[in-house]
Amino acid sequence: MKMFEDKVAAMYAPFSEYVPKVTQLMIFHIWDLAKRSGISADEQMKKVAWLARLASLDTRVTTDISSLHEWKKVKSKLCSIIDSCIDESHTSIMEQRGFDILLPSLTPRFQPNYVFPKKSFHHVWYTMHEENKLVAVHFINANMPKSPFEDVKEFASHFLMAIEDACSKFPAIQQVECGTWMNEVPRFLQLWPASYHNNRHHWEYTGGFGPGWWGQYLTSSGKFNEKAGKILRSTGKHQYPLSIGYCPVKDILTHLRDFIG
């Protein structure tokens, strides 16, 4: 399998409000998953790999974050704290104890007034897969503190430039894919052709690239999304599930050119 260097966690690490709050939310979520299922925190940790990504800033794209040597000791301590929490009345203490373990590695990375760095195509970058026949697109909000959809045609133009660049460098491309929670957001979906809408399915994210579900807990201004956090805490489910979609590259090129006008 082709491996990529993934620096996405380092892009999120400087957010001084998002990181502490999403870290504590992830600790709670692991506890909640274990409580609901009767399966240990150690097993549930696999479903919350973004915690390990933020804590270690490991750059390898891998489906087994737990194998990281630098993460093992931290993980063991966290699991012990989570498994020893009796009921929900004690979860705030559990979250703080867990966060305190991670604090020494997290706080040196925080930067005041930090915003995402622009990518080659502003919001957009891509990786190549399946012998360069498949291009996967990835997004950040390079317009912070404004919404990336404030000027949706500008967003679309950067998206189009990225796909056109990929096609010029890798002429064998046949399909485009995107796995994201934004597949549930109408303003994002309008950028995609009907073939993409018709070819989306639920994605059991492994934590190999980017934040997955946890991206929705970062607001456009770089703060923590309190509303989304409350939904997860009360229901055990993310407001926006994760899905992955595909479409022929010719369809997205035609659609974006028509959309931009």
C-alpha positions as CSV (number, residue, x, y, z in Angstrom):
1,M,0.0,0.0,0.0
2,K,1.3,3.4,-0.9
3,M,2.0,5.5,2.2
4,F,1.8,9.2,2.6
5,E,3.2,11.7,5.0
6,D,0.3,13.2,6.8
7,K,0.9,16.5,8.6
8,V,-2.8,17.3,9.1
9,A,-2.7,16.9,12.9
10,A,0.0,19.5,13.1
11,M,-2.3,21.9,11.2
12,Y,-4.9,21.5,14.0
13,A,-2.6,21.4,17.0
14,P,-2.1,25.2,17.4
15,F,-5.8,25.9,18.0
16,S,-5.7,26.7,21.8
17,E,-9.5,26.4,22.4
18,Y,-10.4,23.6,20.0
19,V,-7.7,21.2,21.0
20,P,-8.3,21.1,24.8
21,K,-12.1,20.9,24.4
22,V,-12.1,18.3,21.6
23,T,-9.5,16.3,23.6
24,Q,-11.8,16.2,26.6
25,L,-14.8,15.4,24.4
26,M,-13.0,12.5,22.9
27,I,-12.1,11.2,26.3
28,F,-15.7,11.4,27.3
29,H,-16.8,9.7,24.0
30,I,-14.5,6.8,24.6
31,W,-15.9,6.4,28.1
32,D,-19.5,6.7,26.7
33,L,-18.8,4.1,24.0
34,A,-17.4,1.7,26.6
35,K,-20.3,2.2,28.9
36,R,-22.9,1.7,26.2
37,S,-21.2,-1.4,24.7
38,G,-19.6,-3.0,27.7
39,I,-16.3,-3.1,25.7
40,S,-13.2,-1.7,27.3
41,A,-11.7,1.8,26.6
42,D,-8.7,0.1,25.0
43,E,-10.9,-1.2,22.2
44,Q,-13.0,2.0,21.9
45,M,-9.8,4.0,21.6
46,K,-9.5,2.6,18.1
47,K,-12.6,4.5,17.0
48,V,-11.2,7.8,18.3
49,A,-7.8,7.8,16.6
50,W,-7.8,11.6,16.3
51,L,-6.9,11.7,19.9
52,A,-3.7,9.9,19.3
53,R,-3.0,11.9,16.1
54,L,-3.3,15.2,18.1
55,A,-1.2,13.9,21.0
56,S,1.6,12.4,19.0
57,L,1.5,14.5,15.7
58,D,2.7,11.3,14.0
59,T,2.9,11.8,10.3
60,R,2.5,8.2,9.1
61,V,-0.8,7.4,7.5
62,T,-1.7,4.1,9.3
63,T,-4.9,2.3,10.4
64,D,-3.3,1.2,13.6
65,I,-2.4,4.3,15.7
66,S,-2.2,2.2,18.8
67,S,1.1,0.7,17.4
68,L,2.9,4.0,17.8
69,H,5.6,3.5,20.5
70,E,5.3,7.1,21.8
71,W,1.5,6.7,22.2
72,K,1.5,3.4,24.1
73,K,2.3,4.7,27.6
74,V,-0.1,7.6,27.3
75,K,-2.8,5.3,26.0
76,S,-2.4,2.9,28.9
77,K,-2.7,5.7,31.4
78,L,-5.8,7.2,29.7
79,C,-7.5,3.8,29.4
80,S,-6.9,3.2,33.1
81,I,-8.5,6.5,34.0
82,I,-11.5,6.0,31.7
83,D,-12.2,2.4,32.8
84,S,-12.1,3.4,36.5
85,C,-14.8,6.1,36.0
86,I,-17.9,4.7,37.7
87,D,-20.7,6.9,36.2
88,E,-21.5,10.1,34.4
89,S,-21.3,12.2,37.6
90,H,-17.6,11.6,37.7
91,T,-16.8,12.2,34.0
92,S,-15.7,15.8,34.3
93,I,-13.0,14.7,36.8
94,M,-12.1,11.8,34.4
95,E,-11.8,14.2,31.5
96,Q,-9.6,16.6,33.4
97,R,-7.3,13.8,34.7
98,G,-7.0,12.5,31.1
99,F,-6.3,15.9,29.7
100,D,-3.7,16.6,32.3
101,I,-1.7,13.6,31.0
102,L,-1.7,15.1,27.5
103,L,-1.2,18.7,28.6
104,P,2.6,18.8,28.5
105,S,2.7,17.7,24.8
106,L,-0.3,19.9,23.7
107,T,0.3,23.3,25.2
108,P,3.7,24.1,23.6
109,R,2.0,23.9,20.2
110,F,-0.7,26.5,20.9
111,Q,-0.5,29.7,19.0
112,P,-2.6,32.8,19.7
113,N,-4.8,33.9,16.8
114,Y,-3.7,30.9,14.7
115,V,-5.5,30.2,11.4
116,F,-5.0,27.4,8.9
117,P,-2.1,27.9,6.5
118,K,-3.3,28.1,2.9
119,K,-2.7,25.1,0.7
120,S,-1.5,25.0,-2.9
121,F,-5.1,25.6,-4.0
122,H,-6.2,27.7,-1.1
123,H,-8.6,25.4,0.7
124,V,-7.8,22.3,-1.3
125,W,-5.1,19.6,-1.7
126,Y,-5.1,16.1,-3.0
127,T,-3.4,12.7,-2.8
128,M,-3.2,10.1,-5.5
129,H,-4.2,6.4,-5.1
130,E,-4.8,3.2,-7.0
131,E,-1.9,3.6,-9.4
132,N,-2.8,7.2,-10.0
133,K,-6.3,6.4,-11.2
134,L,-8.0,7.8,-8.2
135,V,-7.6,11.3,-6.8
136,A,-8.7,12.0,-3.2
137,V,-9.5,15.6,-2.3
138,H,-9.0,17.2,1.1
139,F,-10.2,20.5,2.5
140,I,-9.4,23.0,5.2
141,N,-10.9,26.5,5.9
142,A,-8.3,28.8,4.5
143,N,-10.7,31.8,4.9
144,M,-10.6,31.8,8.7
145,P,-12.2,33.4,10.6
146,K,-14.8,33.6,7.8
147,S,-16.7,30.6,6.5
148,P,-15.1,28.8,3.5
149,F,-18.6,29.0,1.8
150,E,-18.8,32.8,2.1
151,D,-17.9,33.0,-1.5
152,V,-18.9,29.5,-2.8
153,K,-17.8,30.2,-6.4
154,E,-14.3,31.2,-5.2
155,F,-14.3,27.9,-3.2
156,A,-15.3,26.1,-6.4
157,S,-12.6,27.7,-8.5
158,H,-9.9,26.5,-6.1
159,F,-11.4,23.1,-6.1
160,L,-11.5,23.1,-9.9
161,M,-7.8,24.2,-10.1
162,A,-6.8,21.3,-7.9
163,I,-8.6,18.7,-10.0
164,E,-7.2,20.3,-13.2
165,D,-3.7,20.2,-11.8
166,A,-4.1,16.6,-10.8
167,C,-5.3,15.7,-14.3
168,S,-2.4,17.5,-15.9
169,K,0.1,15.6,-13.8
170,F,-1.7,12.2,-13.7
171,P,-3.6,11.7,-17.0
172,A,-4.7,8.2,-16.0
173,I,-7.2,9.6,-13.4
174,Q,-10.6,8.1,-13.6
175,Q,-12.3,8.9,-10.3
176,V,-12.5,11.5,-7.6
177,E,-13.3,10.7,-4.0
178,C,-13.9,12.6,-0.8
179,G,-14.4,11.3,2.6
180,T,-15.8,13.9,5.0
181,W,-18.5,14.9,7.4
182,M,-19.2,17.8,5.1
183,N,-20.9,15.4,2.8
184,E,-24.0,16.1,4.9
185,V,-23.7,19.9,4.4
186,P,-25.8,21.2,1.4
187,R,-23.4,24.1,0.7
188,F,-20.6,21.6,0.2
189,L,-22.7,19.1,-1.7
190,Q,-23.6,21.7,-4.3
191,L,-20.0,21.6,-5.5
192,W,-20.5,17.9,-6.6
193,P,-22.3,16.4,-9.6
194,A,-25.3,14.0,-9.3
195,S,-23.0,11.0,-9.8
196,Y,-21.3,11.9,-6.6
197,H,-24.5,12.4,-4.7
198,N,-25.7,9.0,-5.9
199,N,-22.5,7.2,-4.9
200,R,-22.0,8.1,-1.3
201,H,-21.9,5.6,1.6
202,H,-21.2,5.5,5.3
203,W,-17.6,5.4,6.2
204,E,-16.1,3.6,9.2
205,Y,-13.1,6.0,9.5
206,T,-9.9,4.4,10.8
207,G,-8.0,7.6,11.6
208,G,-5.6,7.3,8.8
209,F,-5.9,10.9,7.5
210,G,-7.2,14.0,9.1
211,P,-9.7,14.5,11.9
212,G,-12.6,12.6,10.3
213,W,-15.8,13.3,12.4
214,W,-13.8,15.6,14.7
215,G,-13.4,18.3,12.1
216,Q,-17.0,19.4,12.7
217,Y,-16.1,20.5,16.3
218,L,-13.9,23.3,14.9
219,T,-15.8,26.5,14.0
220,S,-14.9,28.7,11.1
221,S,-13.4,31.2,13.6
222,G,-11.1,28.5,15.1
223,K,-13.1,27.9,18.3
224,F,-14.7,24.8,19.6
225,N,-18.2,24.0,18.4
226,E,-20.1,23.8,21.7
227,K,-23.4,22.9,20.1
228,A,-22.0,19.9,18.3
229,G,-20.2,18.9,21.5
230,K,-23.5,18.9,23.5
231,I,-25.1,16.7,20.8
232,L,-22.4,14.1,21.0
233,R,-22.5,14.1,24.8
234,S,-26.2,13.7,25.0
235,T,-26.8,11.2,22.1
236,G,-23.5,9.4,21.7
237,K,-23.6,10.3,18.0
238,H,-22.0,13.0,15.9
239,Q,-24.3,15.6,14.5
240,Y,-22.9,14.9,11.0
241,P,-21.9,11.3,10.3
242,L,-18.9,10.5,8.1
243,S,-19.4,9.4,4.5
244,I,-17.3,8.9,1.4
245,G,-18.3,9.7,-2.1
246,Y,-17.0,9.0,-5.6
247,C,-17.6,10.3,-9.1
248,P,-16.0,10.1,-12.6
249,V,-13.4,12.9,-12.9
250,K,-15.1,14.1,-16.1
251,D,-18.3,14.7,-14.1
252,I,-16.7,16.9,-11.5
253,L,-14.8,18.9,-14.1
254,T,-18.0,19.6,-16.1
255,H,-20.0,20.3,-12.9
256,L,-17.5,22.8,-11.4
257,R,-17.0,24.6,-14.7
258,D,-20.8,25.0,-15.1
259,F,-21.2,26.0,-11.5
260,I,-18.6,28.7,-11.7
261,G,-20.1,29.9,-15.0
